[in-house]
């Protein structure tokens, strides 16, 4: 791909990653509630999910969603339910993570649970898969070499830029946590805002809102 094409591709990704979404809110909340290292673990889960979406888009799973709308609806409602569950868990139990509650297979607030939370949040969002399937082919040119190699290069850049933004959000979230430490009202406000946004994103996904 020529330099102009790369500039357009990277610009499109930057615009997407700076827009508030469930991934961003999750990393910010994890950083504020559990610290930077666990927020980075969440970022790792998001990166793996995005890589999986690139691979799935490459093998045509997105085409299945378009051909069989019920499969998209199943994935959509599953992802919506997970986001609402995460948001409700924050409202109900403060900064405690619903995945790491007593009796769960992961230790309380472990890095593995934070990684899983990031992985599930993105992998259960079918819009992320459709985004990959619509964006990447626009920048693939068969006359310039093997399509698989170009798809892999574009996917690697997509994942890398997303991870870079998530690392920044993890640090920002940790800063928010430090700011609200010892300030119960500010911490409660932060939890309420993040929980409400996650629930809102879940409802928007379930109701097919833009």
C-alpha positions in Angstrom: 0.0 0.0 0.0 1.3 3.5 -0.9 2.0 6.1 1.8 -1.3 7.9 1.2 -3.2 4.7 1.8 -1.4 4.1 5.1 -2.1 7.6 6.2 -5.8 7.2 5.5 -5.9 3.8 7.2 -4.1 5.0 10.3 -6.3 8.1 10.5 -9.4 6.0 10.3 -8.2 3.9 13.2 -7.2 6.9 15.3 -10.7 8.4 14.9 -12.3 5.1 15.9 -10.1 4.6 19.0 -10.5 8.1 20.3 -14.3 7.8 20.2 -15.8 6.7 23.6 -16.8 3.1 23.6 -17.1 0.1 25.8 -13.5 -0.9 25.4 -12.2 2.6 26.4 -14.6 2.8 29.4 -13.6 -0.7 30.6 -9.9 0.1 30.5 -10.4 3.4 32.3 -12.6 1.8 35.0 -10.2 -1.1 35.5 -7.3 1.4 35.8 -9.1 3.6 38.3 -10.5 0.7 40.4 -7.7 -1.9 40.2 -4.6 -0.2 39.1 -2.5 0.3 36.0 -1.1 -3.3 35.8 -4.6 -4.9 35.7 -5.8 -2.3 33.2 -2.8 -3.3 31.0 -4.0 -6.9 31.4 -7.4 -5.8 30.2 -5.7 -4.1 27.3 -4.0 -7.4 26.4 -7.4 -9.1 26.3 -8.8 -6.5 24.0 -5.8 -6.8 21.7 -6.2 -10.6 21.5 -9.9 -10.1 20.7 -9.1 -7.6 18.0 -6.6 -10.0 16.5 -9.3 -12.7 16.5 -11.7 -10.4 14.8 -9.1 -9.7 12.1 -8.7 -13.5 11.6 -12.5 -14.1 11.6 -13.0 -11.3 9.1 -10.4 -12.9 6.9 -12.1 -16.3 6.8 -15.5 -14.7 6.1 -17.4 -15.0 9.4 -18.8 -11.5 8.9 -20.3 -12.7 5.6 -22.2 -15.3 7.6 -23.6 -12.5 9.8 -24.9 -10.7 6.8 -26.3 -13.9 5.1 -27.9 -15.2 8.3 -29.0 -12.3 10.4 -30.1 -14.4 13.3 -26.5 -15.4 14.0 -25.6 -11.7 14.2 -28.5 -11.1 16.6 -27.4 -14.0 18.9 -23.9 -12.5 19.1 -25.3 -9.0 19.5 -27.5 -9.9 22.4 -24.8 -11.9 24.1 -22.4 -9.0 23.9 -25.1 -6.5 25.0 -25.9 -8.7 28.0 -22.3 -8.9 29.0 -21.8 -5.1 29.0 -25.0 -4.5 31.0 -23.9 -7.2 33.5 -20.5 -5.5 33.9 -22.1 -2.1 34.4 -24.6 -3.4 36.9 -21.9 -5.3 38.7 -20.0 -2.0 39.1 -23.1 -0.2 40.4 -23.9 -3.0 42.8 -20.6 -3.8 44.3 -18.5 -0.6 43.8 -15.1 -1.3 42.4 -15.4 -5.1 42.9 -15.2 -7.1 39.6 -18.2 -9.4 39.0 -16.0 -11.9 37.3 -13.7 -12.2 40.4 -16.5 -12.5 43.0 -16.0 -15.3 45.6 -16.6 -18.7 44.1 -15.5 -17.7 40.6 -12.7 -19.6 38.9 -10.3 -16.6 39.1 -8.8 -15.1 42.2 -10.2 -11.8 43.3 -9.1 -9.0 41.1 -6.5 -11.2 39.4 -4.7 -10.2 36.2 -6.2 -13.3 34.5 -9.7 -12.0 35.3 -8.8 -8.6 34.0 -7.5 -10.1 30.8 -10.6 -12.2 30.4 -12.9 -9.2 31.0 -11.1 -7.4 28.1 -11.2 -10.4 25.8 -15.0 -11.0 26.3 -16.0 -7.4 26.1 -14.6 -7.1 22.6 -14.9 -10.6 21.2 -18.7 -10.6 22.1 -19.2 -7.4 20.1 -20.2 -8.4 16.5 -19.8 -4.8 15.5 -16.1 -5.1 16.0 -16.0 -8.0 13.6 -18.1 -6.1 11.0 -15.8 -3.1 11.4 -12.8 -5.2 10.5 -14.5 -6.9 7.6 -15.6 -3.5 6.1 -12.4 -1.5 6.8 -9.6 -3.9 5.9 -10.7 -4.9 2.4 -10.8 -1.2 1.4 -7.0 -1.1 1.7 -6.2 -4.4 0.1 -5.0 -4.3 -3.5 -4.5 -7.8 -5.1 -2.3 -6.4 -7.8 0.3 -5.4 -5.2 1.0 -8.8 -3.7 -0.6 -11.7 -1.8 -3.9 -10.6 -0.3 -3.2 -12.7 2.8 0.0 -10.8 3.5 -1.6 -7.4 3.1 -4.5 -8.5 5.3 -2.0 -9.6 8.0 -0.1 -6.4 7.8 -3.2 -4.2 8.1 -4.5 -6.4 10.9 -1.2 -6.1 12.8 -1.4 -2.3 12.5 -5.0 -2.2 13.7 -4.1 -4.3 16.8 -1.0 -2.3 17.6 -2.6 1.1 17.4 -5.5 -0.1 19.5 -3.1 -1.5 22.1 -1.2 1.8 22.1 -4.4 3.7 22.8 -5.5 1.2 25.5 -2.1 1.6 27.3 -2.7 5.3 27.3 -6.2 4.8 28.7 -4.9 2.4 31.3 -2.5 5.1 32.6 -5.2 7.7 32.5 -7.5 5.4 34.4 -4.9 4.8 37.1 -4.5 8.6 37.4 -8.2 8.9 37.9 -8.0 6.2 40.6 -5.3 8.1 42.4 -7.3 11.3 42.1 -10.4 9.8 43.7 -8.5 7.9 46.4 -9.7 9.1 49.8 -12.5 10.9 48.2 -15.6 8.6 48.5 -18.0 10.9 46.7 -15.7 11.4 43.7 -15.0 7.6 43.6 -18.8 7.0 43.7 -19.3 9.5 40.9 -16.6 7.9 38.8 -18.1 4.4 39.3 -21.6 5.7 38.5 -20.5 7.4 35.3 -18.5 4.4 34.0 -21.2 1.9 35.0 -23.9 3.9 33.3 -21.9 4.3 30.1 -21.2 0.5 30.0 -24.9 -0.2 30.5 -25.8 2.4 27.9 -23.4 0.8 25.4 -24.9 -2.6 26.1 -28.4 -1.3 25.6 -27.3 0.5 22.4 -25.8 -2.7 21.0 -28.9 -4.7 21.9 -31.3 -2.2 20.4 -29.1 -1.6 17.3 -28.5 2.0 18.1 -25.7 3.7 16.1 
